Amino acid sequence: MEERRVVVTGLGTVSPVGNTVTEAWENLVNGVCGIGEITRFDTAGYKAKLDAEVKNFNARDWMDKSEMLRSDLYAQYAIAASQQAIDDSGIAGSVDAQRFAVYYGSGIGGINTFTCEMRKLDSRGPSRVSPFFVPMMIPNMAAGMIAIRFGCKGPALPAVTACASGTNAIGEAYRLIRHGYADAVITGGAEAAISEPGVAGFQNMQALSVSTDPAAASLPFDRRRAGFVIGEGAATLILEEYERAKKRGAHIYGEVTGYGSTCDAYHITAPAPDAEGGARAIRQALEESGWKEDERIYINAHGTGTPLNDKGETLAIKSALGHDAAYKAMISSSKSMTGHMLGAAGAFEAMVSLLTLEKGIVTPTINLIEKDSDCDLDYVPLTARDARMDIAISTSLGFGGHNAVIAFRKV
């Protein structure tokens, strides 16, 4: 079967640093931090006090009241980001519905709905639980709602691989088009897990930062790092077969040129100490992209700010690229500003990788002040840089040992 080229023709986002692509990008370039105090619930009794919330989001801007009342916040974010991306791409009405697919990720799904309905069950009995409880909660519903809204009758599937969900969704969507099963795919990821049980669960596994200072909480690759800050939001990419995109005169942000997907098969939460799985996923994406060691590479790192992740990811990059290329690479972590958007993180960071290629600017890892001997690569600390890159990759490493890497080039 002939392998087809796949490009990105539309972007959309709802994020802790902005609810449009333009706003989010400008804030990232300028090092604006989206982290602050948790406002969604009373944090008395919680060690973790900070999060990275989406601000000024009104679901009624994107859907009618009845649809809003039947959808969890994570799905509302997904719809908003996807409508932006569809509008940006100009693709509506130009694709055979049976060749138009949706691959959309969420690591957790409707945990806010679950929390709300369990309160009703406990306090008022089973008859008060919403008849929409199940469809609002399940993590495939963002994909389903997107397909309904845009009339996509090709495959409509979720990717549920924890923190790698958004990246796996994009990678599998890329393969769907590349191998001829679809002409266009709406893909990305969404998450809205800032809730009492969500924060308590991550906090009690000692995954969250307990700092009360937003400038000292999400610290990827810094010696002081001690956990991630929970974030939320959504990002959507429109993937399209290159020839049809060119023919209709679409704006092309970049080409998807490689995808790696592996599993550590080691532990439910901890990364494998040798970082072999992550390194292999990076190699897969780079080899498929035809990367050469003398090419300039940007890596949007998973970069969670946890002690084990950042050390292991640094090792994976060195192993995959080789010593010289690893030290020449420019690497940054968007999570220093957005917190960890969980199942949406990979999609948002793929968007950042594309914009880095297109605009020739590498966004910084803010608050990276104290160097760590285990993390000694160029993480673009504190301020953005002008830099023309040949290739960009985004890495995602999820609970369960899921490793996913997506690679982009300019067209």
N, C-alpha and C positions, 0 to 999 in steps of 0.2 A: 504494500500500500504506500502511495506517495505521501511523504511527510510535508505538511503545509506550514507556512510561516504564520505566527500568531503575534498580533500587536495589541496595544492598549489604546483605546480611542475615547475613553471617558473615565472620569474620576469623581468621587463624591465622598464626603466625610462629615461625621459628627464626632467631636473629640474634646478632650479637656483643654485643648489650646485653640479651639475654634470650630465653628459649625459650618464652615465652608472650606474648600481646598485652599483658596487664596488666603483666608485668615489664618488657617492652621500653618501653612507654609511660612508666612511672614513672621508669625510668632516663634516658630522653630528656628528660623534664621537669626532672629534677634534674641534668642535664648530666654524667651518668656516661659516661666514655669507655671504649669497648670495645677500644681498641688496646693492644697489648703486644708483647713479643718473639715472634718466630716459634718455635713449638715443634714443628712438624710434620717438620722436617728440620734438619740441621746447616747453619748459614748461613756457615760458614767459606768464604771466597772470594766471598761475595755482598756487594754494597754495601748492598742493602736488608735491614734487620734486623727490621723491624716488620711486623705484620699486624693484622687484626681478626678473630680466630677465634671461631667458635661454641664455647662452653664447656659442659662437663657434658652433652653430648648422647649418649644411648644409643639406638641404632637399635632395640634389642630392646624398647624401650618402645612401639614403633610397628609392629613387624612381627616375624614369626617368623624363626628362624635361617636357614631355607632361602631366604626372600625377601631377607633381608639380604645373604646371600652371593652373590646374583644381581643385586645393584644397586649402582651407584656411590653415593658419599656425596651427590652433588648430588640424586639421585633420592630418597634416604632423607630428606633435608631437605624435599623437596617433599611426600612422603607425610605426614611429621609435621605440617607446616604445614596441609596440606589436611584431615587428620583433625580437627585443632583447629577449622578453619573450618566443616566439615560439622557437627561437634558443636555449635558455637556457633550455627549457623543453624537447627538443628532441621529441616532440609529432607529428610533421609533418608527414603525411602519415599513422598514426596509428589509426585514428578515422574515423568512418563512417560519411561522410559529413552531412547526415541528422540528426546525433546525435551530431553534433559539432555546438555550438551556440556562439553568440556574444551579450553581454550586456555591453554597454559602455556609460559612462556619460559625459555630458558637460552642465554646467550651462547656458552658453550664446551662444556658437556656433561661427559662423563666423563673429564676429563684425568687424574684420579688413577688410574683404571683403565688408561688408556693408558700412563701412566708405569710402573705395576707390571708390566703384561704385556710391555712392551718390554724390561724388565730380564730377565724370564724368557726371552724370545726370544733375547736376546744371550748369556745365561749358560748356558742349559740346552737351547736349541734349540726348533724350532717345535712339537714334540709337547707341550711343557709350557704352551703358551698356552691360557688358559681357553676352553672352548667358549662361554662367556657373554661373551667379550671384546667382541664387536660390540654386542650389545644393551645391555650395561652402559655403553658408551662414547657411543653416539649421542645427540644432544641432544633427540630426540623422546621418549625413553623415560620421562621424568617424566610427560609427558602420557598416554602409554600406560598406565603403571602406575596413575595416578590413575583413569583410565577403567575399568580392570579392577577396581580395588578398590571403586568406587562404582557400577558397572554403568551407566556413561554410554555410550549407544549413538548419540548424536548425533555431530557432528564432534568429533574429538580431534586438535588440531593444536599444534605448537610455534611460538613466535615466536623467531626467531634473528636478532636485530638488535643484537648486541653489547650495549652498556650500555643500550639502549632496549628490550631484549627484554621485560621485565616490563610496561612501560607499553604497548607495542604489543599484547601479549597481552590486557591489560584492555580497551584500546580496541576491538580487533576483536571481543572477546566482547560488549562493549556493543552494537556494531552488529548482531551476530548476534541478540540478543534484540530490539533496537529495531525491526528490520525483519522480525521474525516467524519466524525460522528455528530458534529455540530458546526454551524457557521459563526455563531456568536454565543457568548456566555456572560451572564451577570454573575460576578463572583466577588467574594470578600468575606468579611466576618463582623460579628456584632456581639456585644456583651453588656450586661447591666447587672452586675453582681454586688454592688455596694448596698448591702443589707445586713441586718443583725447576724443572721447565721453565716453569711458569706465572709464577713470580716472576722467573726469569732472563729470560724473554722480555719482560715488561713493564719490568724493570730496564734491559735493554740498549737499549730504545727511549727510555730516559730519561723514562719516564712515572711512575716511583715515587719517593716521597720516600726519601731516604737518611738522614734524621734518626734518631738513636737515642733521642730523647726523645719519648715518646707524647704529651706536651702540645705538641710543636712539630713534628708530622709531618703530620697532616691539617689543613690550614689554609685552608679555603675563604674566598675573598675577602680574605684577609689579604695585606699587602704581602710577607710572607716566604714565601708559598706556593711550593713547588718540586716538586710531584708528589703523586700520591694514594697512599693506603695500601690495599693489597689486602685486601678483606674477603670474606665468604661468608655463606651462609644461604638462607632462603626466606621468602616471604610469599604467602599465599593469600587471595583474596577470593571470596565466593559472590555472584555477580550473579544477579538474579531479576527477572522482570517484576513491575511494581509492584502490579497488581491482585491477582495470586495471592499475593504476599507479604503484602499487607494482609489478604486474606481468611483466610489461615491464622494471622494474628496474630503474624507474625515481627517481631523487633526490627529496625528499619531504621536503619543507621548514617548513611546519606545516599543521595542520588540521583546517578547518573552523568549529567551534563548536557551534556558536550561532549568532543570528541576531535579532536586535530590530528595529522597524520602527514605529514611532508615529507622531502625529501632535499636535502642541500647540493649533491650532484653536483660535488664540488670536490676532495677528497683522501681517501686511505684512513684517515688518522688525525687530521689537523688540521681544526679547524672553519673554515668560510669566514670570512674577516676581517670581512665586512659583516654577519654573523649573520642574513642574510635568511631562511634556511631555518628557523632556530629561531624567529625572530619570527613567521613565517607560521604555524607550527604552533601557537604561543600564540594568535594571532588566530583561527585556525580553532576551537580549543576554546572560546574566550571568546565568539565570535559564535554558535556553536551553543547556548551556555548563556544567551544573551541578556544578557550582562554590560553594565552601565552604569557609566560612569566614576565616579559618586558612590557605588558600592557598595564595601564594604570587602573587600579581596582579600588572601588569603594565598597565597604561592608557596613550595612546597617545591622549592627549586632543585636542579638537577643538581649544582652546587657541588662539583666534584671536588677543588679545591685545586691544579689545574694552572694555570700562568700564562695560557695561551691560553683555556681553557674559561671561567674565571671572568670574564675581561674580555669575551669574546664573549657570554656569557650575560647579563651586565649590559646590554650593548648591545641584545641581543634583547628584553629586558624593556622597556627604554625605548622601543624602536621599536614594540613591540606595544601597550603600554598608553598611550603618550603621556607627555610630560614630567611633568605634574602627578600623574597617577595612579601612575606608576612610583615617584615619591618618597614617595607616601603608602602604598604597598603594604608589607606585612610579609613578609619573605623570610627563610628559613633553610635551612641545609644539614644534613640528618641525617648526612651523611658525615663531619662533624667528630667524630662519636662512633662511627659504625659502620664507618668506612672505606668503600671502594667495593665494594659487594656485587655489582658487575658485572651479570649478567643478572637478579639478584634485586633490584637496587637500586630500579628503578622500581616494583615491586610493594610493597616495604617502604615506600617513600616515599608511595605512594598510600594505604596504610594510615594512615600518619602524618597525611596531609592530611585524611582522613575524621575521625580522632580529634580533630584540631585544631578542625574545625567542631563536632563533637558536644560536646566538653568545654570549648570556649572558652579554650583555652590554646595559645599559640604556643611550640613548643620552640625552644631557642636554637641559634645557631652558636657552639659553644664555642671557646675559644682565639683568637677574633678580637680581636686587641689592636692591631695596627698597621694603620692605615687606608691604603688604596690609592686614589689619585686616579682610577684607571680603574674602581674598584668602589666607588661612592659612594652606594649605595642603603641602605635600612634592612634589614640582615641579622640583626636581633635578636641582637646580640652577647652572649655570656657567660651570660645568664640568661633563663629563660622569662618570658613575659608573659601576663597575663590579657587576652584580646581576643576579642570576639564578631565573627566574620567572616561575610560574606554568601556568599562563594564561595571555594573553594580549588582551586588547580591544582598538579599535579606535572609537572615538566619532566624529560625524559631525552634526552641527546644522545650517540649512539653512534658508534664507529668505523665508517667507511663513509659518514659523513654522515647517518646516520639521526636524525631528530628526532621525538620523540613527546611529546605533552602530553595529560593527562587532567584533566577538570574535574568538581568535585563541588559540590552544594548540599545544604543541609538539607531534609528533607521536611516 
